[in-house]
Amino acid sequence: MSTTKPVHEVRLGTTKAAIWANTTEDGRTRYSVTVQRIYRDNEEWKRTTSFRRDDLLVLAKVLDLAHSWICQQPNERAAA
């Protein structure tokens, strides 16, 4: 079984952004981002895409760092 992995991850505490590379038909790379928060429920670690009020500033920072990483990539610099 083949598992696709993100090209980069940004994590602050329990908040994580995964950056995915997608190649277009013309050979360009476009990036997408997924975010999640991990938490512990008793002894089990779980993941959610819901964020609480106190998570929002950390989420904003994680997204800012993900945006900065994407903008530093060669294809993104050429497109700007």
Secondary structure as UniProt FT lines:
FT   STRAND          8..12
FT   TURN            13..14
FT   STRAND          15..23
FT   TURN            25..26
FT   STRAND          29..41
FT   TURN            42..43
FT   STRAND          44..48
FT   HELIX           53..55
FT   HELIX           56..71
FT   HELIX           74..79
//
